Amino acid sequence: MAPKDSSDGTKNRKPEKKDEYLSEEDMALKEQLELYVKMVQDSDPKLQKDALERLRQETRTVTSSLTSSRRVLKFLRPHYRVLQAYYGVIEDSSLQKLLADILSVLALTMSPEGEHESLKYRLLGSEGDIVLWGHEYIRILAAEIGQECQRLVNNGDLIDNDLLKLVEQIVVFYMKQNAEHEAIDLIMEAEDYDKLVEHVDNMNYKRACLYLTSLAKYHQETSLILDFAYRIYMNFEDFHRALQIALYLDEMQYVKEVFTSCNDLLKKQQFCYILARHGVTFELDDEMCEEDEEMESLQQIINNAKLREGFLTLARDIEVMEPKSPEDIYKSHLLDARAGDRKIVDSGRENLAVTFVNAFVNAGFGQDKLMIGPLEASSVGSTTSWVLENKEHGQASATASLGMILLWDVDYGLAQIDKYIHSTNTHIIAGALLGVGILNCRVNKNCYLLADYVHNKESSIRIGAIMGLGIANAGSQDKEISIILNSILEDSKESLDVIAFSAVSLGLVYLGSCSEYFAETISLTLKKRNASDLGEPLFCLLPLGLGLLYLGKQDNVNARATTLLETFNEKIGKYCYMTLISCAYAGTGDALKVQKFLHACEHLKNGEKYQGPAVLGIAMVAMAEELGLEMAIRSLEHLLQYGNHNIRTAVPLALGLLCISNPKVKVIDTLRRLSQDRDREVAMTAIIALGLIGAGTNNAKIAGCLRNLSTFYDTFPSLLFCVRIAQGLVHLGKGLLTLSPYHSERFLLSPTALAGLVILLHACLDLRDTILWMYPYVLYFIVLAIQPRMLMTVDEDLKPVSVPVRVGQAVDVVGRAGCPKTITGFRTLPTPVILSAGERAELATERYVPLSPILEGFVILKENPDYRDDQ
């Protein structure tokens, strides 16, 4: 039966639901609000004004939270369009502003998406403090302001003053409510950073700057954001944090400003410890220090004169001073008894492996069971028996290992190594010269002794002197040394290996300087090479030396990289381009550059040489922060499945760099699987990477894995050599040293440490023709990254003092309310203590006040004048 048509044309209309579930209180409120709406439309201005005032009062009293405002918004919702239409009819401007205030609140739930009607009516409404409308209203209004600012910026329009006034009101409100992160987000949307400097105070500047520095890693304008953080820290005389920002920006002028602004000698000494840990070359002047004695003492700290003393104090405290032999690391008695009956094919390579393991394990201790004892009994014209157990280049490596064992002890070490410089064996002389350079690494002593041997007739001696100069003077920008190295590059008669080591040493000396003069010299040297030279040993060091000149300088490299790509041989040009870009954007976390490197790793039938540096570039760029690091690990696992030989060989090295001295279980499992890969070169790089991720940790899982691999590969000299090197790295400094280039709670990246790691990794891309052939001493470039992983507390006289500290896993507290705990799962220990990757320390006593906000390395403690002993 067909339905009947109603006379008013409402065919089949469903009956409206009645408010049968409303309480008496809600019904009274609903009727009252409807009455106010009718009064607003009355012709009497006084009645209109009274109704608008009452509506404003109702909406204002409930907008402090969205839950309590639900009833009012629900009852006024049907009248929103009516009030909106009536807004255009009102002629009285004062009444219009009152109605605009109400419409702005109602638009929170009624405004169509993207229309920003709440903001629109807020700008048309009455003036006054918008804080009265409540937190929820301000939060939604701030979101609309941010979207509107972004639209104006994208269109190239200016943000008007009325909008900026709103921004300022909201920022002030957020700052008072301890919501600094929300205030900063709004300021960044409006691109009005000066407001941040104006509105922070002594109570909230630390939280605000902590959010700024964390945000900078993900923002396009990193330098701009950190520059404002630096200004805030300087305004509140938080000089230590300001110094860290200055080092991150690589602004030596800011570093100088920190020194000149601070008049406290103890604080300046703490600054010097931070500079020494960062590995930066910095010369003090009369503006920064009033007295010559003060300047000299501070300069000694910057030059790491106290480093070895502190390291040995740590070693004595935990009782690991007794020298270890390579057999203590191999633990052959734990292996299958049958392994001892198998004959090693190449005893010379095994002896060389013993040399490196001994050097790595006893690094910095000044004594061992293999080299130092026989050396003291030897005469000037003879050599030790162990050095002669090695062959040619192995003898150079064995002699140079003295520099590693005596690391940072320049005065005593030079006297010991000097005996070898007078040998008649050219390889031993070369090793001694390299040992002098290793000995001086990070101590910033002038090694002009090595300059006399750079033009020697024997290429091995020249290489030892050149490497020593580069390692000892990394980042110094010494003009005399650069002139010597530059003259070698300009000599067309030089062999490729001498030129390659000269290029990379010059890159180390002028690290991150963007020197166009030296860049042009290396470029001209590269231009003389053809595509066939890509297969030559150590060719990778030529473009790498050029890349080190631009390390961390980002866009400054673009012109040079593009020129090389367009003017050079296609294959060499691409190889150089990948190397330069990876160096320039190292540690930036630039996702676009990572995508470019991934694109270069597309599957090619025969593969290309430039894909190796591209894979390493992924790790170098993505290592900046944890999120990018985890995503890079996942991307590298995909490359393992689909990549060609060049890519698969480089992936383990990239994983090693991402987790350097930080053994993640997932990465250990991946590398352990690859260590038995059918492709021997992949297996070798995976074994080296196992050593890198476990470097200085004494990790039991990696150590056990490597012992098993030593049995598995005992008839393969090359693979067994890699296993031994990895074992030495895992037990680096008996577990007291680290290779991680990051410090200050992973905020600062040491350029010299990263440079040493990158040189080693690029050489490992072609292990057979470099480390496993004539140039095993390339491994010693790793000394640039070696640092004690300790917390050493000293008193005002810079003497070690033992205090209790809490050491636990670091917790990210950025943007969290209140005063959250910064560590978890902590244990209380007396200093000095060892800090593992991801750990943070806090002082567990109020008797002292630390002069550094970050407890790492050397920390000066000052007596707390307000401390009272309960006993």
Secondary structure by P-SEA (a helix, b strand, c coil): cbbbbccccccccccccccccccaaaaaaaaaaaaaaaaaacccaaaaaaaaaaaaaaaaacccccccaaaaaaaaccaaaaaaaaccccccaaaaaaaaaaaaaaaccccccccaaaaaaaaaccccccccccaaaaaaaaaaaaaaaaaaaaacccccaaaaaaaaaaaaaaaaacaaaaaaaaaaaaccaaaaaaccccccaaaaaaaaaaacccccaaaaaaaaaaaaaaaacaaaaaaaaaaaaccaaaaaaaaaacccaaaaaaaaaaaaaabbbbbbcccccccaaaaaaaaaaaaccaaaaaaaaaaaaaccccccccccccccccccccccccccccaaaaaaaaaaaaaaaacccccccccaaaaaaccccccccccccccaaaaaaaaaaaaaaaccccaaaaaaaccccccccaaaaaaaaaaaaaaaccccccccccccccccccaaaaaaaaaaaaaaccccccaaaaaaaaaaaacccccaaaaaaaaaaaaaaacccccaaaaaaaaaaaaacccccccccaaaaaaaaaaaaaccccccaaaaaaaaaccccaaaaaaaaaaaaaaaacccccaaaaaaaaaaaccccccccaaaaaaaaaaaaacccaaaaaaaaaaaaaaaacccaaaaaaaaaaaaaaccccccaaaaaaaaaacccccaaaaaaaaaaaaaaacccccaaaaaaaaaaaaaacccaaaaaaaaaaaaaaacccccccccccccccccccaaaaaaaaaaaaaacccccccccccccccccccccccccbbbbbcccccbbbbbbbbcbbbbccccccccccccbbbbbcccccccccbbbbbccccccccccccccbbbbcccccccccc
